[in-house]
Amino acid sequence: MASKDPSFSRTIYDLRYTSLQTSISFPEVPMSALTEYPDEYLLPEVRQLVAKYSGLSQENVMLTCGAAEAIDLIAKWSAHRTSVVLVPVIYLIPEAIQRACGRTPLMLLWSEVRAAGIHKAIDALSNGAADMMLWLVSPNNPTGEFLDAPTLELLTRNNKLWIVIDEAYYELSGWTASEKVIDTTNLIVIRTFSKGFGISGARCGYILSNPYIVREIQKLREPFRVSGVGLHYVRHALLNRTQYKDLWRKVLATRDCISTILQGANVNVVASAGNFITVRLSTEPVARELVKKCSAIGINLLGGWDREFVGLPPEHIRLAIREPFDSENFSQLFLESYDATLKTL
Ligand SMILES: Cc1ncc(COP(=O)(O)O)c(C=O)c1O
């Protein structure tokens, strides 16, 4: 008889994706959410709720089919307005830009931003172009960089620049540029219900910007794109958002506890304000071996070579915290694989 695999009894930690796992219960979908196009009866109500949640008016809000559609639409909208597109290491955005306008974005390095200041870094890369679009994710997935208020202020005053800030992790980071959209003509914020609210299957995100930009982007797509069923769940999530606070607090506590333990064991942890921890290894083979060893004991992670992480040096791995769990048990298992990896290579 085959012997029992000891790893079988271990908890499976699926740390590949970043949408939170919520235990909040959702009511059944009413028939109308299924049988009616949502644009007239559900969408205006949810748009209003999103506006209130964001401290803005509904003219500042456009609901989209996930942040993914917001990214696509903004990239499309930018095609005739900008000649240069700049991105730091960033989620799938460069691919969307390439798809929408056939343009390869220039990669802005955060090390240069930090060394030279944002405007010098932009000028050096763009060769003084007069119509640029800068895409940022704050906090950045997976490298954790964070846009601070003085840098945002400087950027919005640059009239050669359109600025897009993807705040997919806003509920976790608590930081937003949204209030600036009221008195700014060049700023677009993207958010989603997939991450903090954990309803990625609802496929609902939104754009926050000034009413002119919102109207312009709306012209780029036909009606009835956002799902009524998705909106039904979004409405419930927003109306019950206080119930999420405990989940957000516990997920962040899990992240901090794991980060502290790993740092204490001399693991190179990249600080993040999102619900993920990025670890930098010495080389790509070390990172690959660690991902393999972790997978063998039921810890699933993504490596820097994954399609999600455009431009990320491959010696990184990302641990996404989707729900609170036993940080000490997890860290011990992870560190065993880490030590074994260092001994093998
Ligand atoms: C930074 C960032 N933006 C956007 C998305 C896509 O979100 P959505 O599910 O709303 O399309 C993700 C998902 O991983 C993300 O990490």
The ligand as an SDF file (V2000), in Angstrom:
LIG
                    3D

 16 16  0  0  0  0  0  0  0  0999 V2000
   -3.5770   46.5910   -9.7840 C   0  0  0  0  0  0  0  0  0  0  0  0
   -4.7390   45.8500  -10.3630 C   0  0  0  0  0  0  0  0  0  0  0  0
   -5.5770   46.5030  -11.1680 N   0  0  0  0  0  0  0  0  0  0  0  0
   -6.6500   45.8820  -11.7040 C   0  0  0  0  0  0  0  0  0  0  0  0
   -6.9020   44.5570  -11.4470 C   0  0  0  0  0  0  0  0  0  0  0  0
   -8.0910   43.8970  -12.1120 C   0  0  0  0  0  0  0  0  0  0  0  0
   -9.2200   44.0190  -11.3210 O   0  0  0  0  0  0  0  0  0  0  0  0
  -10.6660   43.5760  -11.8320 P   0  0  0  0  0  0  0  0  0  0  0  0
  -10.9520   42.2360  -11.2660 O   0  0  0  0  0  0  0  0  0  0  0  0
  -11.5820   44.6050  -11.2510 O   0  0  0  0  0  0  0  0  0  0  0  0
  -10.6830   43.5870  -13.3090 O   0  0  0  0  0  0  0  0  0  0  0  0
   -6.0310   43.8360  -10.6100 C   0  0  0  0  0  0  0  0  0  0  0  0
   -6.2500   42.4000  -10.3430 C   0  0  0  0  0  0  0  0  0  0  0  0
   -5.3660   41.6700   -9.9490 O   0  0  0  0  0  0  0  0  0  0  0  0
   -4.9320   44.5160  -10.0420 C   0  0  0  0  0  0  0  0  0  0  0  0
   -4.0730   43.8940   -9.2210 O   0  0  0  0  0  0  0  0  0  0  0  0
  1  2  1  0
  2  3  1  0
  2 15  2  0
  3  4  2  0
  4  5  1  0
  5  6  1  0
  5 12  2  0
  6  7  1  0
  7  8  1  0
  8  9  2  0
  8 10  1  0
  8 11  1  0
 12 13  1  0
 12 15  1  0
 13 14  2  0
 15 16  1  0
M  END
$$$$
